Amino acid sequence: MISEKDFIQNNYTVSVESGNFEWSAPSNIALVKYWGKKDKQIPANPSISFTLNNCKTITKLGFAKKEKDGNFSFDLLFEGQPKEDFKPKIQKFFERIFEYCPYLKDFHFTIDTQNTFPHSSGIASSASGMAALAMNIMSLEKVLNPNIPEDYFYQKASFLARLGSGSACRSVKGEVVIWGSHAEIKGSSDLFGVEFPSTIHNNFNNYQDTILLVDKGEKQVSSTVGHDLMFGHPFAEQRFSQAHHNLSAIKSVLESGDVEQFIKIVESEALTLHAMMMTSMPYFILMKPNTLEIINKIWKFRNETQTPVCFTLDAGANVHVLYPENVKGKALQFIKDELVGYCQNGQYICDEIGLGALMI
């Protein structure tokens, strides 16, 4: 069983003065949701996600040796421009991971980051952003200690990413990633994401995700606050138990290719996530009227045409429309004809299952 101590390294054998790396890391969408976390970004229940392909963060990390002054030193650029309001989050991230990456205070870093999707789109960029930064940091660690095995490299990258943003640990690998200890998933851990251990049925190959941008404003309750409200929540224990059960069920579904059961689990999970928000104290609603309109349209279309189109939601108003590649033409026509009108400025993003972080 891998523990946090396994990620503490001190045997850095190589010295380096300066250099740079560049990685892209994708966003991901959870099928079985995690909601509620313990200390040190440990999930209250396991989750499973599709890694996306097109919605990603591209981050370049420049580094140069500096005088030892006991401080972190970095400049942060977003799309080439200084972005001061991102800096506290990076500072906090460095503080959290310093125990595992003691070389961070030896360098001045220039972090230059950009997204392939609009920053204000309402798509969470913390998962892809922290995953991309973690990959760059591990590339530096690999220079300092060339003997790091590949498995360790990716596990530690996922571990570090999690300390920046919980779901970021699911953005290091693809195509389907599990985060959180689960009895039926060999090697699963609360500390990092692991790839789905079995062969995924052809029905789920290149699964499509069209993201409908219903509301691009900042949500009124942050995910961090929402997670915290699960403590003392009247239905928390039932929810955590349900997530374990649903993960077992969706594992079987992904292996067998049962799209009908997949739809039931995924939609139930999306609605349960929002039900937890509506029944916490204080309670809150992140769905918008157009979110509900879209859900009802999807149900009507699926019923009338037997096309296996379903939805999931993250902790916001946007709708992810999921469907197999073999109905792509029909599904996109439906989205253009009936759903785009409910999107803010008619905006939507076409995405699909992807392979995880890539060095550029």
ROPATI-258108 format. One record per residue (C-alpha): residue in one letter; x, z, y. Coordinates in nm, 3 decimals. Each point is the difference from the previous one (the first is absolute). Layout:
+------+---------+---------+---------+
| type |      xx |      zz |      yy |
+------+---------+---------+---------+
|    A |       X |       Z |       Y |
...
+------+---------+---------+---------+
This chain:
+------+---------+---------+---------+
| type |      xx |      zz |      yy |
+------+---------+---------+---------+
|    M |   0.000 |   0.000 |   0.000 |
|    I |   0.155 |  -0.109 |   0.331 |
|    S |   0.007 |   0.268 |   0.271 |
|    E |   0.077 |  -0.007 |   0.373 |
|    K |   0.350 |   0.131 |  -0.074 |
|    D |   0.081 |  -0.325 |  -0.183 |
|    F |  -0.015 |  -0.182 |   0.334 |
|    I |   0.262 |   0.220 |   0.168 |
|    Q |   0.328 |  -0.194 |   0.001 |
|    N |   0.337 |   0.107 |   0.136 |
|    N |   0.244 |  -0.223 |  -0.188 |
|    Y |   0.040 |  -0.271 |   0.266 |
|    T |   0.323 |  -0.177 |  -0.090 |
|    V |   0.013 |  -0.283 |   0.256 |
|    S |   0.041 |   0.016 |   0.378 |
|    V |  -0.161 |  -0.261 |   0.222 |
|    E |   0.023 |  -0.049 |   0.378 |
|    S |  -0.297 |  -0.225 |   0.077 |
|    G |  -0.238 |  -0.258 |  -0.139 |
|    N |  -0.366 |  -0.090 |  -0.034 |
|    F |  -0.270 |  -0.067 |  -0.256 |
|    E |  -0.344 |  -0.154 |   0.017 |
|    W |  -0.297 |   0.062 |  -0.230 |
|    S |  -0.366 |  -0.088 |  -0.007 |
|    A |  -0.255 |   0.234 |  -0.160 |
|    P |  -0.371 |  -0.069 |  -0.044 |
|    S |  -0.311 |   0.200 |   0.067 |
|    N |  -0.207 |   0.108 |  -0.302 |
|    I |  -0.365 |   0.073 |  -0.069 |
|    A |  -0.098 |   0.287 |  -0.227 |
|    L |  -0.256 |  -0.067 |  -0.273 |
|    V |  -0.019 |   0.366 |  -0.103 |
|    K |   0.051 |   0.193 |   0.324 |
|    Y |   0.208 |   0.304 |   0.077 |
|    W |  -0.160 |   0.234 |   0.252 |
|    G |   0.151 |   0.342 |   0.052 |
|    K |   0.368 |   0.088 |  -0.012 |
|    K |   0.211 |   0.309 |  -0.056 |
|    D |   0.330 |   0.098 |   0.164 |
|    K |   0.277 |  -0.261 |   0.016 |
|    Q |  -0.242 |  -0.293 |  -0.028 |
|    I |  -0.103 |   0.083 |  -0.358 |
|    P |  -0.337 |  -0.158 |  -0.089 |
|    A |  -0.290 |   0.219 |  -0.109 |
|    N |  -0.097 |  -0.273 |  -0.250 |
|    P |   0.159 |  -0.316 |  -0.144 |
|    S |  -0.078 |  -0.344 |   0.144 |
|    I |   0.051 |  -0.365 |  -0.094 |
|    S |   0.037 |  -0.296 |   0.234 |
|    F |   0.040 |  -0.375 |   0.025 |
|    T |   0.318 |  -0.087 |   0.186 |
|    L |  -0.080 |  -0.266 |   0.261 |
|    N |   0.204 |  -0.311 |   0.074 |
|    N |  -0.057 |  -0.124 |   0.357 |
|    C |  -0.063 |   0.320 |   0.199 |
|    K |   0.350 |   0.138 |   0.029 |
|    T |   0.256 |   0.165 |   0.226 |
|    I |   0.342 |  -0.158 |   0.050 |
|    T |   0.266 |   0.250 |   0.106 |
|    K |   0.364 |  -0.058 |   0.090 |
|    L |   0.226 |   0.304 |  -0.006 |
|    G |   0.330 |  -0.017 |   0.188 |
|    F |   0.243 |   0.291 |  -0.038 |
|    A |   0.331 |   0.100 |   0.163 |
|    K |   0.218 |   0.306 |  -0.068 |
|    K |  -0.020 |   0.261 |   0.274 |
|    E |   0.164 |   0.331 |   0.094 |
|    K |  -0.141 |   0.288 |  -0.203 |
|    D |  -0.220 |   0.197 |   0.238 |
|    G |  -0.256 |   0.136 |  -0.247 |
|    N |  -0.281 |  -0.221 |   0.137 |
|    F |  -0.194 |  -0.303 |  -0.112 |
|    S |   0.063 |  -0.301 |   0.223 |
|    F |  -0.215 |  -0.312 |   0.001 |
|    D |  -0.161 |  -0.266 |   0.217 |
|    L |  -0.338 |  -0.138 |  -0.101 |
|    L |  -0.119 |  -0.349 |   0.082 |
|    F |  -0.343 |  -0.136 |  -0.086 |
|    E |  -0.015 |  -0.380 |   0.011 |
|    G |   0.326 |   0.006 |   0.199 |
|    Q |  -0.117 |   0.247 |   0.266 |
|    P |   0.082 |   0.373 |   0.027 |
|    K |  -0.288 |   0.206 |  -0.140 |
|    E |   0.041 |   0.362 |   0.108 |
|    D |  -0.332 |   0.122 |  -0.140 |
|    F |   0.112 |  -0.086 |  -0.358 |
|    K |   0.317 |   0.208 |   0.031 |
|    P |  -0.144 |   0.348 |  -0.077 |
|    K |  -0.130 |  -0.129 |  -0.335 |
|    I |   0.346 |  -0.137 |  -0.091 |
|    Q |   0.166 |   0.323 |   0.116 |
|    K |  -0.235 |   0.200 |  -0.222 |
|    F |   0.066 |  -0.237 |  -0.291 |
|    F |   0.379 |   0.039 |   0.036 |
|    E |  -0.040 |   0.379 |   0.010 |
|    R |  -0.204 |  -0.006 |  -0.321 |
|    I |   0.241 |  -0.220 |  -0.194 |
|    F |   0.331 |   0.137 |   0.134 |
|    E |   0.038 |   0.232 |  -0.299 |
|    Y |   0.000 |  -0.310 |  -0.224 |
|    C |   0.194 |  -0.229 |   0.239 |
|    P |   0.268 |   0.217 |   0.166 |
|    Y |   0.181 |  -0.308 |   0.138 |
|    L |  -0.281 |  -0.063 |   0.254 |
|    K |   0.176 |   0.206 |   0.270 |
|    D |   0.323 |  -0.200 |  -0.041 |
|    F |  -0.143 |  -0.319 |   0.152 |
|    H |  -0.184 |  -0.131 |   0.302 |
|    F |  -0.286 |  -0.218 |  -0.122 |
|    T |  -0.181 |  -0.289 |   0.162 |
|    I |  -0.339 |  -0.045 |  -0.165 |
|    D |  -0.165 |  -0.332 |   0.089 |
|    T |  -0.342 |  -0.037 |  -0.159 |
|    Q |  -0.293 |  -0.242 |   0.008 |
|    N |  -0.322 |  -0.057 |  -0.189 |
|    T |  -0.142 |  -0.327 |  -0.130 |
|    F |  -0.345 |   0.130 |   0.094 |
|    P |  -0.116 |   0.113 |   0.347 |
|    H |   0.114 |   0.359 |   0.060 |
|    S |  -0.335 |   0.096 |   0.147 |
|    S |  -0.199 |  -0.164 |  -0.281 |
|    G |  -0.102 |   0.327 |  -0.160 |
|    I |   0.210 |  -0.080 |  -0.308 |
|    A |   0.221 |   0.300 |  -0.075 |
|    S |   0.358 |  -0.098 |   0.081 |
|    S |   0.151 |   0.339 |  -0.087 |
|    A |   0.013 |  -0.083 |  -0.374 |
|    S |   0.180 |  -0.332 |   0.043 |
|    G |   0.212 |   0.130 |   0.290 |
|    M |   0.130 |   0.309 |  -0.177 |
|    A |   0.058 |  -0.193 |  -0.322 |
|    A |   0.207 |  -0.264 |   0.183 |
|    L |   0.206 |   0.268 |   0.177 |
|    A |   0.057 |   0.188 |  -0.328 |
|    M |   0.127 |  -0.319 |  -0.168 |
|    N |   0.252 |  -0.049 |   0.281 |
|    I |   0.119 |   0.360 |  -0.024 |
|    M |   0.048 |  -0.040 |  -0.375 |
|    S |   0.201 |  -0.318 |   0.061 |
|    L |   0.235 |   0.207 |   0.215 |
|    E |   0.016 |   0.267 |  -0.272 |
|    K |   0.087 |  -0.272 |  -0.253 |
|    V |   0.297 |  -0.103 |   0.219 |
|    L |   0.116 |   0.364 |   0.022 |
|    N |  -0.047 |   0.050 |  -0.374 |
|    P |   0.016 |  -0.335 |  -0.183 |
|    N |  -0.062 |   0.167 |  -0.338 |
|    I |  -0.369 |   0.065 |   0.069 |
|    P |  -0.206 |  -0.156 |  -0.284 |
|    E |  -0.282 |  -0.237 |   0.094 |
|    D |  -0.274 |   0.227 |  -0.138 |
|    Y |   0.128 |   0.290 |   0.208 |
|    F |   0.025 |  -0.224 |   0.310 |
|    Y |  -0.370 |  -0.091 |  -0.015 |
|    Q |  -0.122 |   0.345 |  -0.108 |
|    K |   0.183 |   0.168 |   0.286 |
|    A |  -0.120 |  -0.265 |   0.247 |
|    S |  -0.359 |   0.075 |  -0.105 |
|    F |   0.073 |   0.375 |   0.017 |
|    L |   0.139 |  -0.030 |   0.355 |
|    A |  -0.283 |  -0.228 |   0.114 |
|    R |  -0.252 |   0.259 |  -0.119 |
|    L |   0.156 |   0.260 |   0.231 |
|    G |  -0.072 |  -0.233 |   0.292 |
|    S |  -0.352 |  -0.102 |  -0.102 |
|    G |  -0.158 |   0.096 |  -0.332 |
|    S |  -0.134 |  -0.341 |  -0.099 |
|    A |   0.330 |  -0.166 |   0.101 |
|    C |   0.136 |   0.095 |  -0.343 |
|    R |  -0.241 |  -0.258 |  -0.147 |
|    S |   0.147 |  -0.281 |   0.218 |
|    V |   0.347 |  -0.015 |  -0.156 |
|    K |  -0.102 |  -0.175 |  -0.323 |
|    G |  -0.280 |  -0.235 |  -0.110 |
|    E |  -0.242 |  -0.115 |  -0.127 |
|    V |  -0.194 |   0.310 |  -0.098 |
|    V |   0.150 |   0.342 |   0.078 |
|    I |  -0.102 |   0.352 |  -0.104 |
|    W |   0.094 |   0.305 |   0.204 |
|    G |  -0.070 |   0.349 |  -0.129 |
|    S |   0.042 |   0.170 |  -0.332 |
|    H |  -0.254 |  -0.119 |  -0.256 |
|    A |  -0.020 |   0.088 |  -0.370 |
|    E |  -0.037 |  -0.363 |  -0.117 |
|    I |   0.268 |  -0.159 |   0.218 |
|    K |   0.348 |   0.043 |  -0.146 |
|    G |   0.255 |   0.090 |   0.266 |
|    S |  -0.264 |   0.055 |   0.270 |
|    S |   0.103 |   0.242 |   0.270 |
|    D |  -0.123 |   0.171 |   0.316 |
|    L |   0.341 |  -0.080 |   0.153 |
|    F |  -0.002 |  -0.382 |  -0.007 |
|    G |  -0.204 |  -0.303 |  -0.104 |
|    V |   0.042 |  -0.168 |  -0.338 |
|    E |  -0.091 |  -0.351 |  -0.110 |
|    F |  -0.306 |  -0.039 |  -0.222 |
|    P |   0.141 |   0.059 |  -0.349 |
|    S |  -0.203 |  -0.259 |  -0.197 |
|    T |  -0.056 |  -0.373 |   0.020 |
|    I |  -0.273 |  -0.083 |   0.251 |
|    H |  -0.271 |  -0.233 |  -0.132 |
|    N |   0.000 |  -0.359 |   0.128 |
|    N |  -0.333 |   0.065 |   0.177 |
|    F |   0.192 |   0.209 |   0.255 |
|    N |   0.293 |  -0.238 |   0.047 |
|    N |   0.040 |  -0.092 |   0.367 |
|    Y |  -0.314 |   0.195 |   0.094 |
|    Q |  -0.113 |  -0.077 |   0.353 |
|    D |  -0.060 |   0.240 |   0.291 |
|    T |  -0.161 |  -0.127 |   0.319 |
|    I |   0.017 |   0.272 |   0.264 |
|    L |  -0.290 |  -0.002 |   0.246 |
|    L |   0.106 |   0.154 |   0.331 |
|    V |  -0.321 |   0.179 |   0.095 |
|    D |   0.151 |   0.240 |   0.251 |
|    K |   0.352 |  -0.022 |   0.136 |
|    G |  -0.017 |   0.313 |   0.214 |
|    E |   0.179 |   0.323 |  -0.080 |
|    K |  -0.212 |   0.206 |  -0.236 |
|    Q |  -0.136 |   0.325 |   0.137 |
|    V |   0.140 |   0.211 |  -0.285 |
|    S |   0.354 |  -0.056 |  -0.130 |
|    S |   0.063 |  -0.024 |  -0.373 |
|    T |   0.221 |   0.310 |   0.019 |
|    V |  -0.289 |   0.206 |   0.140 |
|    G |  -0.236 |  -0.153 |  -0.260 |
|    H |   0.233 |   0.093 |  -0.287 |
|    D |   0.022 |   0.358 |   0.127 |
|    L |  -0.379 |   0.031 |   0.002 |
|    M |  -0.002 |  -0.031 |  -0.380 |
|    F |   0.124 |   0.360 |  -0.015 |
|    G |  -0.309 |   0.214 |  -0.008 |
|    H |  -0.216 |  -0.310 |  -0.050 |
|    P |  -0.307 |   0.091 |  -0.212 |
|    F |   0.047 |  -0.302 |  -0.230 |
|    A |   0.382 |  -0.011 |  -0.012 |
|    E |   0.050 |   0.104 |  -0.363 |
|    Q |  -0.269 |  -0.237 |  -0.128 |
|    R |   0.161 |  -0.279 |   0.203 |
|    F |   0.350 |   0.064 |  -0.135 |
|    S |  -0.140 |   0.006 |  -0.355 |
|    Q |  -0.192 |  -0.324 |   0.065 |
|    A |   0.318 |  -0.173 |   0.122 |
|    H |   0.182 |   0.087 |  -0.326 |
|    H |  -0.297 |  -0.131 |  -0.199 |
|    N |  -0.024 |  -0.321 |   0.206 |
|    L |   0.371 |  -0.066 |  -0.033 |
|    S |  -0.034 |   0.019 |  -0.380 |
|    A |  -0.298 |  -0.235 |   0.019 |
|    I |   0.167 |  -0.255 |   0.229 |
|    K |   0.314 |   0.000 |  -0.218 |
|    S |  -0.217 |  -0.116 |  -0.292 |
|    V |  -0.176 |  -0.254 |   0.223 |
|    L |   0.327 |  -0.154 |   0.126 |
|    E |   0.117 |  -0.036 |  -0.360 |
|    S |  -0.327 |  -0.139 |  -0.139 |
|    G |  -0.095 |  -0.227 |   0.293 |
|    D |  -0.348 |   0.151 |   0.048 |
|    V |  -0.072 |  -0.116 |   0.355 |
|    E |  -0.351 |   0.145 |  -0.002 |
|    Q |   0.129 |   0.352 |  -0.068 |
|    F |   0.280 |  -0.055 |   0.252 |
|    I |  -0.262 |  -0.067 |   0.270 |
|    K |  -0.194 |   0.317 |  -0.085 |
|    I |   0.306 |   0.225 |   0.013 |
|    V |   0.150 |  -0.153 |   0.315 |
|    E |  -0.322 |   0.006 |   0.204 |
|    S |  -0.087 |   0.352 |  -0.117 |
|    E |   0.348 |   0.119 |   0.101 |
|    A |  -0.034 |  -0.155 |   0.348 |
|    L |  -0.335 |   0.164 |   0.061 |
|    T |   0.119 |   0.333 |  -0.143 |
|    L |   0.293 |   0.002 |   0.243 |
|    H |  -0.238 |  -0.033 |   0.293 |
|    A |  -0.243 |   0.249 |  -0.156 |
|    M |   0.283 |   0.257 |   0.005 |
|    M |   0.040 |  -0.063 |   0.374 |
|    M |  -0.372 |   0.033 |   0.064 |
|    T |  -0.022 |   0.330 |  -0.192 |
|    S |   0.311 |   0.175 |   0.132 |
|    M |  -0.015 |   0.263 |   0.273 |
|    P |   0.034 |  -0.128 |   0.265 |
|    Y |  -0.165 |  -0.318 |  -0.130 |
|    F |   0.070 |  -0.350 |   0.128 |
|    I |  -0.093 |  -0.364 |  -0.063 |
|    L |   0.260 |  -0.280 |   0.017 |
|    M |  -0.232 |  -0.279 |  -0.115 |
|    K |  -0.169 |  -0.207 |   0.271 |
|    P |  -0.344 |  -0.167 |  -0.012 |
|    N |   0.172 |  -0.332 |  -0.078 |
|    T |   0.181 |   0.159 |  -0.296 |
|    L |  -0.340 |   0.075 |  -0.155 |
|    E |  -0.135 |  -0.345 |   0.084 |
|    I |   0.296 |  -0.160 |  -0.181 |
|    I |  -0.043 |   0.225 |  -0.307 |
|    N |  -0.368 |  -0.093 |  -0.027 |
|    K |   0.079 |  -0.371 |   0.039 |
|    I |   0.261 |   0.024 |  -0.278 |
|    W |  -0.247 |   0.171 |  -0.233 |
|    K |  -0.268 |  -0.264 |   0.074 |
|    F |   0.243 |  -0.291 |  -0.052 |
|    R |   0.134 |   0.146 |  -0.326 |
|    N |  -0.351 |   0.060 |  -0.128 |
|    E |  -0.127 |  -0.346 |   0.084 |
|    T |   0.302 |  -0.208 |  -0.105 |
|    Q |   0.164 |   0.221 |  -0.268 |
|    T |   0.332 |  -0.056 |   0.183 |
|    P |   0.231 |   0.299 |  -0.068 |
|    V |   0.067 |   0.088 |   0.362 |
|    C |   0.029 |   0.369 |   0.089 |
|    F |   0.119 |   0.221 |   0.284 |
|    T |   0.226 |   0.294 |   0.056 |
|    L |   0.070 |   0.200 |   0.315 |
|    D |   0.294 |   0.194 |   0.130 |
|    A |  -0.036 |   0.297 |   0.235 |
|    G |  -0.155 |  -0.216 |   0.270 |
|    A |  -0.269 |  -0.256 |   0.074 |
|    N |   0.171 |  -0.313 |  -0.132 |
|    V |  -0.119 |  -0.154 |  -0.327 |
|    H |   0.230 |  -0.139 |  -0.271 |
|    V |  -0.186 |  -0.270 |  -0.193 |
|    L |   0.150 |  -0.029 |  -0.351 |
|    Y |  -0.056 |  -0.290 |  -0.240 |
|    P |   0.175 |  -0.199 |  -0.277 |
|    E |   0.198 |  -0.309 |   0.099 |
|    N |  -0.229 |  -0.228 |  -0.206 |
|    V |  -0.292 |   0.064 |   0.241 |
|    K |   0.212 |  -0.024 |   0.316 |
|    G |  -0.172 |  -0.309 |   0.144 |
|    K |  -0.350 |   0.140 |  -0.047 |
|    A |   0.097 |   0.347 |   0.125 |
|    L |   0.171 |  -0.130 |   0.314 |
|    Q |  -0.297 |  -0.223 |   0.081 |
|    F |  -0.228 |   0.305 |  -0.028 |
|    I |   0.233 |   0.205 |   0.220 |
|    K |   0.010 |  -0.275 |   0.269 |
|    D |  -0.374 |  -0.064 |  -0.014 |
|    E |  -0.132 |   0.356 |  -0.018 |
|    L |   0.263 |   0.266 |   0.071 |
|    V |   0.233 |  -0.118 |   0.276 |
|    G |  -0.273 |   0.056 |   0.259 |
|    Y |   0.029 |   0.375 |  -0.066 |
|    C |   0.376 |   0.002 |   0.073 |
|    Q |   0.142 |   0.090 |   0.339 |
|    N |   0.076 |  -0.333 |   0.172 |
|    G |  -0.071 |  -0.170 |  -0.336 |
|    Q |   0.338 |   0.114 |  -0.132 |
|    Y |   0.090 |   0.029 |  -0.367 |
|    I |   0.319 |  -0.025 |  -0.207 |
|    C |   0.035 |  -0.173 |  -0.337 |
|    D |   0.229 |   0.185 |  -0.238 |
|    E |   0.066 |   0.036 |  -0.372 |
|    I |   0.194 |   0.208 |  -0.249 |
|    G |   0.374 |   0.007 |   0.076 |
|    L |   0.326 |   0.113 |  -0.153 |
|    G |   0.116 |   0.279 |   0.233 |
|    A |   0.298 |   0.041 |   0.232 |
|    L |   0.250 |  -0.286 |   0.036 |
|    M |   0.348 |  -0.013 |   0.151 |
|    I |   0.033 |  -0.272 |   0.261 |
+------+---------+---------+---------+
